[in-house]
């Protein structure tokens, strides 16, 4: 087996503050040849203590060195479950940097921004077609804001009908942000302890006149398709509720099945996951929301409309929940997502989904028997193992740290909560069989190390720039800013 | 793992010590072990009315954030303010210094139905 993780010369790097030398500058100005005028004192700020003074090369080396400590999807396999860390094609970046798209101000009049408005309109239409929803807003900044937007739309729909429902049902297999989004929209969350696939009976037991909505993630966080979803939607609708779908796992359905056709009322997309825009460094993301025709009047606005000849911003409907973002949302991400959709085409998107599911099941098949697989059903785009069979007193955290030594970004760990010691692997469609085999070989080798030489796992990572970080101290006594010492 | 005989336990891994109509509540050794290093504890205000089975607080570890549920109904009489600055006490002393709240019980017999140490041990074994 080739281990791709290795040791090499890694350069230390101080903080910028520690590089500083008095009077050092990163610029040079021509000699002053006009009379000097002092700025009025009230226009000058006070000295900032410790403000770094640096040359250009100091700054360039600083950030270049830091970049070599980084691990991204461009460096290697990144099977972070629930996050869809697929490779982001560079054509997206080329398109996003076109000056006509990159350099326009959002307040530019519509007749001068027909290209961008046209792109946004076509993206709205494409997402509606892919998801089976009647209307899509592009405004939300990322997934969780998309969830909140969707829940506020649900709330507005209920209020317009004089309904004062206060509760939202959320199964244990839904994404962790869902309860927070429902709470932010003013609802009380009722958890459903679902084991595997959500059943009609579980929903029925909790469904009453107080329930405004059910929030599901489909496929759920175990990577399992909610096979009862149509019957569940029918039941919730009959009892006066709506169904929200967390669309973060759309990479398992795109081009194959449409959430709108399953009876779901609202869904957010994660353009930064399914539609291949870079993420993982804190954004920006983009979380468009699709809804049925009945909910369309409540969407935030303005969206883009087309009269057949030109594009313009819609006038915002009176019943709209209002803006979720200043201007139009994270437009740069929309450009990349649209480039992805158009370069893949319908058959390409469908093929991506098929390969994402195939890759996850390949990993499942290769590791089943080596690692405990709590849910045996064939998974969709991700697979969840547990640390139950890991020997030598080793746990999921040790396995994750050892994977770093082998050269991999660890998968998601200790989530979903319904699996004790969970390790959640989402390979995505962009990995070749060779990459998956190398990763599975590493996972199998680590299981052997746990049995024969568990210290390797307890001590891991040993090849990385830094060893185990003290997460407890970081959480209990965080140092959030630089301070001059002594 | 230690489950003192004199305490009562819930399925959600809280423990209760009853003194007349006062219930002292914390999380079990099993719970603190499963959570790992606790880095934050959120407790209710004194005087808050609690309903059995409803969340009254939150413990956050480096691994997860978990609700803590009221084992019995009643009113919060006292909270362990030491935990606000030093939540790690929950790890080092789950049954003594790591107690979380004291509840003045609406019904002094409410804790009688909770599990004893033996039943709780069986519950954990079953959960696997």
Contacts between the chains, C-beta under 8 A, distances in Angstrom:
chain1	res1	chain2	res2	distance
A	414	B	63	4.9
A	414	B	64	6.2
A	417	B	64	6.6
A	420	B	34	7.9
A	420	B	128	7.6
A	471	B	37	7.6
A	471	B	62	4.4
A	472	B	37	4.0
A	472	B	39	6.2
A	472	B	62	5.7
A	472	B	88	7.8
A	475	B	37	7.8
A	475	B	39	3.7
A	475	B	40	7.3
A	475	B	60	7.9
A	475	B	62	6.0
A	476	B	39	5.1
A	476	B	87	7.6
A	476	B	88	7.1
